[in-house]
């Protein structure tokens, strides 16, 4: 599971990690030496801003460790095209055509049409396809079909009419459609299912599959596309020699090199199992790999690589390709290990029913890391925290790894211009709390969400995996459950006892103010007026916030204040709000533990989907004064190996790309391993 960044309202609105400053080096024409004082801002267009991130701690790594990082990042980038094809069947053809136009067009580049074309291409790059990375709606070009046809003709670019027209027409308008009472599979454009496959087909196909060990169920469907061939359902497995085999072979090549410079035996064995998984597509090997990867906790380098998160599947089976390469934050990880060491205390003292509490929380490891490279579904838009593996039985028997991406959070904070906090906060006291404690509150919420939240709770005996029981609501229910664990403990004296905070009440109040403000008001700037909430994390923030608001109305726990025509939310009783968070956590865990689909549907649909249109219009109007884009993403630093006459790597330099455009074109040129149609 991964924690997405919430809307940044001030410098304190995301996690904060302190990093040393380094002197800025001279820049070349297209690149610059990495430094902490380098501007984090690269580009801004539409609702997107592009940032840089640095890699603190690089100099502390040995050359062998730097080689490991380099090989792992190359492996990740080699699979980049996979996420494009997974997101939509025509994405690769469209991207290649648009890039050919961009590089070869010699006409008027000052016109509004051309500027609109440039913006559209950048949005497509950012979203890894023609659907918005967050809302899932098809991106709308602000130029005409006739103009694009003109560009194609003038650059001798070929794009089939069917594919060309889909950019402008009303087909495949939603990448992931999680609306109620529809066939979510049939009406989602994501390329996990072939034409004619329905919700019922998916349910029946996997109901017939049996795991060799029912107590350790395999992740059926995680690494395949489900199609109909002559009326018969069939899986096309992602593996060497199978679907996406051309790119997977490149991934394997670089993973073999990474295995050769592994830091220790456990890490090398885990990488070896990942290679075998890519070669065979065997889901038992996938589980064996995850167990080995979870246990491999020593060393300074770690990574995430493969088909993992299921948010892009409307029914929660299929994993999107993503990779992170991580370097241990040598200072912060030691400070935050205290949460892992006390995981059992949090479980024992949670408001869950006793039957739903784990008697032995095992192997929860938490680190603050600095990202050295991202690809696939993790790039350009990425998470700020990750907890893996996702299999419930592995979490229970072996444990999990939780990380906070320190340098990514730092880049967010350094790039933010502030301003929205004062517009949307209720009063000066709320602003003061956020400015003084907001960074720490967000850091702790991420840690509690990932380390304690996702590791907490257990399923009742005989209850199937959450994706099977809660179906299209599984992702948002799990994210809301982890959020609620964090919220419940953010207002607890235990944090002060553990030395994590100096004033637990002040930190808790800042966290509660920010969560309610974002869940019911500020995150609405990400939606077009009239839209429902679709994205799993946005839904969970809204259903959590709306539920406690409603249940607390009789005691006026959260009051709605209208002042000068502007709506604010004011928490009047933080103690009672904590009790409400605990009650909702207890019920959410019950729903997961019992596999209560009807209750999940009622909770999400009743509180998490529909938006108050009057408040939404007001929020959008109030937000017009701010120029900072609501979504952020990143360019990756460039790792450049230097070699001797024998071809051996003697050093690896870090360079920073000057532009988002250059990096996207470079990636398309050098990591283009898939045909346009699979």
C-alpha positions in Angstrom: 0.0 0.0 0.0 1.2 3.5 -0.6 0.3 6.8 0.9 -0.3 9.5 -1.7 0.6 13.1 -0.9 -2.3 15.3 0.2 -2.8 18.8 -1.1 -0.1 21.0 0.1 -1.6 24.0 2.1 1.6 25.4 3.6 5.2 24.5 4.2 3.9 22.4 7.1 1.4 20.4 5.1 3.6 17.4 4.3 6.2 15.4 6.1 9.4 17.2 6.8 12.9 15.9 6.9 16.0 18.1 7.5 18.8 17.7 5.0 22.2 19.3 4.8 22.9 22.0 2.2 25.6 21.6 -0.4 27.2 24.2 -2.6 25.6 24.5 -6.1 27.9 23.4 -8.9 28.2 25.0 -12.3 25.5 23.7 -14.8 26.1 22.3 -18.2 23.7 23.3 -21.0 21.3 20.5 -20.3 22.2 19.2 -16.8 23.5 20.4 -13.5 25.4 18.8 -10.6 23.1 17.7 -7.8 22.9 20.0 -4.8 20.5 20.7 -2.0 20.4 24.4 -2.9 19.4 23.7 -6.5 15.9 25.0 -7.3 13.3 22.2 -6.9 10.9 23.8 -9.4 11.3 22.6 -13.0 8.0 23.3 -14.8 4.3 24.1 -14.3 1.4 23.4 -16.7 -2.3 22.8 -16.4 -2.9 21.5 -12.8 0.7 20.1 -12.6 4.0 21.3 -11.2 7.2 19.4 -11.8 9.9 19.3 -9.2 13.5 18.0 -8.7 14.7 15.9 -5.8 18.2 15.4 -4.5 19.8 12.2 -3.1 21.2 12.9 0.3 23.6 10.3 1.5 25.0 9.4 -1.9 28.5 10.2 -0.9 28.3 7.9 2.1 27.8 4.8 -0.2 30.6 2.7 -1.4 31.2 2.3 -5.2 29.7 -1.2 -4.9 26.5 0.2 -3.3 26.3 3.0 -5.9 26.5 0.3 -8.6 23.6 -1.5 -7.0 21.6 1.7 -7.1 22.5 2.3 -10.7 21.6 -1.3 -11.8 18.3 -1.2 -9.9 17.3 2.2 -11.4 18.1 0.9 -14.9 15.9 -2.2 -14.3 13.1 0.0 -13.2 13.3 2.3 -16.2 13.5 -0.7 -18.6 9.9 -1.5 -17.7 8.6 2.1 -18.1 6.5 1.4 -21.1 4.6 -1.4 -19.3 2.5 1.1 -17.2 1.7 3.1 -20.4 0.1 0.0 -22.0 -1.5 -1.1 -18.7 -3.2 2.2 -18.4 -4.8 2.2 -21.8 -4.4 0.0 -24.9 -3.7 3.0 -27.3 -1.3 4.9 -25.0 2.0 3.9 -26.6 0.8 4.6 -30.1 -0.5 8.0 -29.1 2.6 8.9 -27.1 5.0 8.0 -29.9 2.9 10.0 -32.5 2.8 13.0 -30.3 6.5 12.9 -29.6 7.3 12.5 -33.3 5.2 15.6 -33.9 6.9 17.5 -31.1 10.4 16.7 -32.3 9.9 17.2 -36.0 7.4 20.1 -36.4 9.0 23.1 -38.1 5.9 25.4 -38.2 4.6 28.2 -36.0 5.5 27.5 -32.4 4.1 30.7 -31.0 0.4 30.0 -31.7 -2.1 29.2 -29.0 -2.8 25.9 -30.8 0.8 24.8 -30.5 1.1 25.9 -26.9 -2.1 23.8 -26.2 -0.5 20.9 -28.0 2.7 21.2 -25.8 0.6 21.3 -22.7 -1.4 18.3 -23.7 1.7 16.3 -24.4 3.2 17.2 -21.0 -0.1 16.1 -19.3 0.0 12.8 -21.2 3.6 12.3 -20.1 2.8 13.1 -16.5 -0.2 10.7 -16.4 1.5 7.9 -18.3 -1.3 8.1 -20.8 -4.3 10.0 -21.9 -6.3 9.7 -18.6 -5.7 12.1 -15.7 -3.4 10.4 -13.1 -5.7 11.2 -10.2 -9.3 11.8 -11.5 -9.0 9.0 -14.1 -11.0 11.2 -16.6 -9.7 11.4 -20.2 -7.6 14.5 -20.7 -9.2 17.1 -22.9 -7.0 18.7 -25.6 -7.5 22.4 -26.0 -6.9 22.2 -29.8 -9.0 20.7 -32.5 -8.9 17.4 -34.4 -8.2 19.4 -37.5 -5.2 21.0 -36.0 -3.7 17.7 -34.9 -4.3 16.2 -38.3 -2.4 19.2 -39.7 0.5 18.5 -37.4 0.6 14.8 -38.3 0.6 15.6 -42.0 3.3 18.2 -41.8 5.6 15.8 -39.8 4.8 12.7 -41.7 3.5 11.1 -38.6 1.1 8.1 -38.9 -1.7 7.5 -36.4 -4.6 5.3 -37.2 -8.0 7.1 -37.4 -9.5 5.0 -34.7 -6.7 5.9 -32.3 -6.6 9.5 -33.4 -10.3 10.0 -32.8 -10.2 8.5 -29.3 -8.3 11.6 -28.2 -11.3 13.7 -28.9 -14.4 11.5 -28.8 -16.5 10.2 -25.9 -15.2 6.6 -25.9 -13.1 5.3 -23.0 -13.7 8.4 -21.0 -12.8 6.9 -17.6 -9.6 4.9 -17.0 -10.9 3.4 -13.7 -14.7 3.6 -13.2 -15.8 2.7 -9.7 -19.3 4.1 -9.9 -22.0 2.1 -8.1 -24.4 -0.3 -10.0 -22.4 -0.5 -13.2 -20.1 -3.0 -14.8 -16.9 -1.5 -13.5 -14.6 -3.8 -15.6 -16.5 -3.2 -18.9 -16.7 0.5 -18.4 -13.1 1.1 -17.4 -10.6 1.9 -20.1 -7.6 0.5 -18.2 -6.0 -2.3 -20.2 -6.2 -5.1 -17.6 -9.1 -6.7 -19.3 -9.9 -7.6 -22.9 -13.0 -6.6 -24.8 -16.2 -8.2 -23.6 -14.8 -9.1 -20.1 -17.3 -8.2 -17.3 -17.3 -8.0 -13.5 -19.1 -11.4 -13.4 -16.5 -12.9 -15.7 -13.7 -11.9 -13.3 -15.6 -13.0 -10.2 -16.4 -16.4 -11.7 -12.9 -17.0 -13.2 -11.1 -16.4 -9.9 -13.7 -18.1 -7.7 -12.8 -21.3 -9.5 -9.1 -21.0 -8.6 -7.7 -22.7 -5.5 -4.5 -21.9 -3.7 -2.3 -24.9 -2.7 -2.4 -23.6 0.8 -5.7 -21.8 1.6 -4.1 -20.2 4.6 -1.6 -18.6 2.3 -3.6 -17.6 -0.7 -1.9 -16.7 -4.0 -2.4 -13.3 -5.5 -4.4 -14.6 -8.5 -4.6 -12.1 -11.3 -1.8 -9.8 -10.1 0.5 -10.3 -13.1 -1.8 -11.0 -16.0 -4.3 -9.6 -18.4 -7.7 -11.4 -18.6 -9.1 -11.7 -22.1 -11.8 -13.6 -23.9 -10.7 -15.8 -26.8 -13.4 -17.5 -28.7 -15.7 -16.9 -25.8 -13.3 -18.5 -23.3 -11.6 -16.6 -20.5 -7.8 -16.7 -20.7 -4.9 -15.0 -18.8 -2.0 -13.5 -20.6 0.8 -13.6 -18.0 3.4 -10.8 -17.7 6.7 -12.7 -18.0 9.7 -13.3 -20.1 8.3 -14.8 -23.4 4.8 -13.7 -22.4 3.0 -10.4 -22.3 5.4 -7.5 -21.9 8.3 -10.0 -22.4 10.5 -7.6 -24.4 10.6 -5.1 -21.5 10.8 -7.8 -18.8 13.9 -9.3 -20.5 15.6 -5.9 -20.1 14.5 -5.7 -16.5 16.0 -9.2 -15.9 19.3 -8.2 -17.5 19.8 -5.3 -15.0 18.5 -7.3 -12.0 21.2 -9.9 -12.8 23.8 -7.2 -12.6 22.2 -5.9 -9.3 22.3 -9.4 -7.8 26.0 -9.5 -8.5 26.7 -6.5 -6.3 24.1 -7.2 -3.6 25.0 -5.9 -0.1 24.4 -9.3 1.6 23.3 -12.8 1.0 19.6 -12.2 2.0 19.3 -9.3 -0.4 21.0 -11.2 -3.2 18.6 -14.2 -2.7 15.6 -11.9 -2.8 16.7 -10.4 -6.1 17.3 -13.9 -7.4 13.7 -14.8 -6.6 12.4 -11.7 -8.3 14.4 -12.7 -11.4 12.8 -16.1 -11.3 9.4 -14.6 -10.9 9.9 -12.4 -14.0 11.1 -15.4 -16.0 8.2 -17.7 -15.0 5.3 -15.5 -13.9 4.8 -18.1 -11.1 2.7 -16.5 -8.3 4.1 -18.9 -5.7 7.6 -17.6 -6.5 6.1 -14.1 -6.1 5.1 -15.0 -2.6 8.5 -16.6 -1.9 10.1 -13.4 -3.1 8.0 -11.2 -0.9 8.8 -13.3 2.1 12.5 -13.1 1.3 12.3 -9.4 0.5 10.5 -8.6 3.8 13.1 -10.5 5.8 16.0 -8.8 4.0 16.3 -5.7 6.3 20.0 -5.2 6.5 22.0 -2.9 4.2 21.7 0.7 3.0 19.9 0.0 -0.3 16.4 -1.3 -0.9 14.0 -1.3 -3.8 10.4 -1.9 -4.9 10.0 -3.5 -8.2 7.2 -5.3 -10.1 3.4 -5.4 -10.5 2.2 -4.4 -7.1 -0.6 -1.9 -6.3 -4.1 -2.7 -7.5 -5.7 0.8 -7.4 -5.9 0.9 -11.2 -8.0 -2.2 -11.3 -11.6 -1.4 -10.8 -12.1 -4.8 -9.0 -8.7 -4.9 -7.3 -6.8 -7.9 -8.8 -4.2 -6.6 -11.2 -1.0 -4.9 -10.2 0.4 -1.8 -11.9 4.1 -1.9 -12.8 6.1 0.4 -10.5 9.6 0.8 -9.1 11.4 2.8 -6.4 15.1 2.6 -5.5 15.9 3.7 -2.0 18.9 4.7 0.1 18.6 4.6 3.9 18.3 8.0 5.6 21.0 7.4 8.1 19.8 9.9 10.6 16.0 9.7 10.6 15.5 6.0 10.4 17.0 5.4 13.8 14.8 8.0 15.3 11.6 6.6 13.9 12.4 2.9 14.6 10.7 3.4 18.0 7.3 3.0 16.3 8.2 -0.5 15.0 9.5 -1.5 18.4 6.2 -0.6 20.0 3.9 -2.0 17.3 2.3 -4.5 19.7 1.4 -1.8 22.2 -0.5 0.1 19.6 -2.3 -3.1 18.5 -3.2 -4.1 22.1 -4.5 -0.6 23.0 -6.5 0.0 19.8 -10.3 0.3 19.9 -10.7 -2.8 17.7 -12.8 -5.8 18.8 -10.5 -8.3 20.6 -11.1 -10.9 17.9 -9.8 -8.5 15.2 -6.5 -7.7 17.0 -3.3 -9.5 16.2 -1.9 -11.3 19.1 1.6 -11.1 17.7 2.5 -8.2 15.4 5.7 -9.4 13.7 8.4 -7.9 11.6 7.2 -4.4 11.1 10.2 -2.4 9.9 10.1 1.3 9.4 12.7 3.4 7.7 13.0 6.9 6.3 14.7 6.6 2.9 15.8 8.8 0.2 14.7 7.9 -3.3 17.3 7.5 -6.0 15.0 6.6 -8.9 11.4 5.9 -9.7 9.6 4.5 -12.7 6.3 3.1 -13.9 3.2 4.0 -11.8 5.6 5.6 -9.3 6.7 8.3 -11.8 6.3 11.2 -12.4 3.7 11.3 -9.6 4.7 9.3 -6.6 3.8 8.4 -3.1 5.3 9.8 0.1 5.1 6.6 2.1 4.9 2.9 1.2 4.1 -0.3 3.2 4.6 -3.7 1.5 4.0 -6.5 0.8 0.2 -6.3 0.4 -0.7 -10.0 1.1 -2.4 -10.2 4.4 -1.0 -13.6 5.3 2.6 -12.4 4.8 1.9 -9.3 7.0 0.6 -11.6 9.7 3.3 -14.3 9.6 6.4 -12.5 8.4 5.7 -8.7 8.7 6.1 -5.9 6.3 8.4 -3.0 5.4 7.3 0.6 5.8 9.2 3.6 4.4 8.7 7.3 4.3 10.3 8.9 1.2 12.2 11.7 3.0 13.8 13.5 0.1 10.5 13.5 -1.8 8.7 15.1 1.1 11.6 17.6 1.4 11.2 18.6 -2.3 7.5 19.1 -1.8 8.0 21.4 1.2 10.8 23.4 -0.4 8.8 24.0 -3.6 5.5 25.0 -1.9 4.6 28.7 -1.9 2.0 28.5 0.9 -1.1 30.7 1.0 -4.0 28.3 1.0 -3.7 27.6 4.7 -4.7 31.2 5.7 -7.6 31.1 3.2 -9.2 27.9 4.4 -8.2 27.6 8.1 -10.9 28.7 10.5 -9.0 31.0 12.7 -5.5 32.2 13.9 -5.2 29.4 16.4 -5.6 26.8 13.7 -3.1 28.5 11.5 -0.6 28.8 14.4 -1.0 25.1 15.3 -0.4 24.1 11.6 2.6 26.3 11.2 4.2 25.1 14.5 3.3 21.4 14.5 1.9 20.6 11.1 5.2 19.1 9.7 5.7 16.8 12.7 2.0 15.8 12.7 2.1 14.8 9.0 5.4 12.9 9.5 3.9 11.0 12.4 0.6 10.3 10.6 2.5 8.8 7.6 4.5 6.7 10.0 1.5 5.5 12.0 -0.5 4.9 8.8 2.2 2.8 7.2 3.9 1.0 10.2 0.9 0.5 12.5 -2.1 1.0 10.3 -1.5 -1.4 7.5 0.0 -3.9 9.9 -2.9 -3.8 12.2 -5.9 -6.1 12.5 -6.7 -9.5 11.1 -9.4 -11.3 9.1 -11.8 -13.7 10.7 -11.1 -17.4 10.0 -12.5 -18.4 6.7 -12.9 -14.9 5.3 -11.4 -14.4 1.9 -8.9 -11.8 0.8 -10.2 -8.2 0.9 -10.2 -7.8 -2.8 -12.6 -10.7 -3.0 -14.9 -9.7 -0.2 -15.0 -5.9 -0.5 -14.3 -5.9 -4.3 -14.3 -2.3 -5.8 -14.3 -0.8 -2.3 -11.2 -2.7 -1.0 -8.6 -0.1 -1.7 -10.4 2.9 -0.2 -11.5 0.9 2.8 -7.9 -0.2 3.5 -6.5 3.3 3.1 -9.2 4.7 5.3 -8.6 2.1 7.9 -4.8 2.9 8.0 -5.6 6.6 8.2 -7.9 6.0 11.1 -5.2 4.1 13.0 -3.0 7.1 12.6 -5.6 9.6 13.6 -6.6 7.6 16.7 -3.0 7.6 18.0 -2.0 11.1 16.9 -4.0 12.4 19.9 -2.4 10.1 22.5 0.0 10.7 25.3 1.9 7.6 24.3 3.6 9.6 21.5 5.1 11.9 24.1 6.1 9.0 26.4 8.0 7.5 23.5 9.9 10.8 22.9 8.3 11.4 19.5 6.6 14.7 20.5 7.0 17.3 23.2 3.3 18.4 23.3 1.0 15.5 22.2 -2.2 17.5 22.4 -0.9 20.3 20.2 0.4 17.9 17.6 -2.8 15.9 17.7 -4.9 19.1 17.3 -2.9 20.2 14.3 -3.3 16.8 12.7 -7.1 16.7 13.3 -7.6 20.3 12.0 -5.6 19.5 8.8 -7.3 16.2 8.1 -10.9 17.5 8.5 -10.1 20.6 6.5 -8.6 18.6 3.7 -11.1 15.8 3.7 -14.2 18.0 3.5 -12.9 21.2 1.8 -9.5 21.7 0.3 -9.1 18.5 -1.6 -12.1 19.5 -3.7 -9.9 21.8 -5.7 -8.7 18.7 -7.5 -12.2 18.0 -8.9 -14.2 19.7 -11.6 -17.5 21.1 -10.5 -20.1 18.4 -10.6 -17.7 15.4 -10.4 -18.0 12.6 -7.9 -15.0 11.6 -5.9 -13.3 8.6 -7.7 -9.7 8.2 -6.5 -9.4 5.8 -3.6 -7.3 8.0 -1.3 -9.6 11.0 -1.8 -12.6 8.9 -1.2 -11.2 7.6 2.1 -10.4 11.1 3.4 -13.9 12.2 2.6 -15.8 9.3 4.0 -13.7 9.4 7.2 -14.2 13.1 7.6 -17.9 13.2 6.6 -18.8 10.3 8.9 -17.2 11.8 12.0 -18.8 15.2 11.1 -22.2 13.7 10.9 -22.0 11.5 14.0 -20.6 14.5 16.0 -23.4 16.9 15.1 -25.5 16.3 18.1 -22.6 17.4 20.3 -21.3 20.0 17.9 -17.9 18.2 17.7 -17.2 19.9 14.4 -19.1 23.0 13.6 -19.6 24.5 10.1 -18.9 28.2 10.2 -19.9 30.6 7.4 -18.1 34.0 7.6 -18.2 36.6 4.8 -19.7 34.1 2.5 -16.9 31.6 3.1 -17.3 28.2 4.7 -14.9 27.0 7.5 -14.8 23.9 9.7 -14.0 24.3 13.4 -13.3 21.4 15.8 -14.8 22.3 19.1 -14.0 19.1 21.0 -10.9 17.1 20.1 -11.4 14.5 22.8 -14.8 13.5 21.4 -13.5 13.6 17.8 -10.9 11.1 18.9 -13.6 8.8 20.3 -15.4 9.1 16.9 -12.3 8.2 15.0 -12.0 5.1 17.3 -15.6 4.1 16.7 -15.2 4.4 13.0 -11.9 2.4 13.1 -13.6 -0.4 15.0 -16.4 -0.6 12.5 -14.0 -0.3 9.5 -11.9 -3.2 10.8 -15.1 -5.2 11.5 -16.1 -4.7 7.8 -12.7 -5.9 6.6 -12.4 -8.8 9.1 -15.9 -10.1 8.3 -15.8 -9.2 4.5 -19.0 -7.2 4.9 -19.5 -5.8 1.4 -22.9 -4.2 2.0 -21.5 -2.2 4.9 -18.4 -1.1 2.9 -20.7 0.0 0.1 -22.9 2.0 2.5 -20.0 3.7 4.1 -18.1 4.7 0.9 -21.2 5.5 -1.2 -22.9 7.3 1.7 -20.0 9.4 2.7 -17.2 9.2 0.3 -18.5 9.8 -3.3 -20.9 12.7 -3.5 -19.8 16.3 -3.1 -21.8 19.2 -1.7 -22.0 21.2 -5.0 -22.5 24.6 -3.2 -19.4 24.2 -1.1 -17.4 22.8 -4.1 -18.2 25.9 -6.2 -17.2 28.1 -3.3 -13.9 26.3 -2.8 -13.1 26.5 -6.5 -13.8 30.2 -6.5 -11.7 30.9 -3.4 -8.8 28.8 -4.9 -8.6 31.0 -8.1 -6.3 33.4 -6.3 -3.5 30.8 -6.0 -1.1 30.0 -8.8 0.5 26.9 -7.3 -0.8 23.8 -9.1 -2.6 21.2 -6.9 -0.6 18.2 -8.2 3.1 17.7 -8.1 5.5 15.2 -9.7 9.2 14.8 -10.3 12.0 14.4 -12.8 14.5 11.8 -11.7 18.2 12.6 -11.1 20.4 11.1 -13.8 22.9 8.5 -12.7 25.9 8.6 -15.1 28.6 5.9 -14.8 32.2 6.6 -15.6 34.2 3.6 -16.9 37.9 2.7 -17.4 39.4 1.2 -20.6 38.2 -2.2 -19.6 34.6 -1.0 -19.4 34.5 -1.3 -15.6 32.5 1.3 -13.7 34.9 3.5 -11.6 32.5 6.2 -10.4 28.9 7.2 -10.8 27.9 10.9 -10.9 24.5 12.4 -10.2 23.3 15.0 -12.7 20.0 16.9 -12.6 17.8 17.3 -15.8 17.1 20.8 -16.8 13.7 20.1 -18.2 10.7 17.7 -17.9 10.5 17.6 -21.7 14.1 16.5 -22.1 13.8 13.7 -19.6 10.6 12.4 -21.1 12.0 12.4 -24.6 15.2 10.7 -23.4 13.2 8.0 -21.6 11.2 7.3 -24.8 14.3 7.0 -26.8 16.4 4.9 -24.5 13.8 2.7 -22.7 11.5 1.9 -25.6 11.2 -1.9 -25.5 7.5 -2.6 -26.2 5.7 -2.7 -29.5 2.7 -0.3 -29.8 0.3 -3.2 -29.7 0.6 -6.3 -27.5 
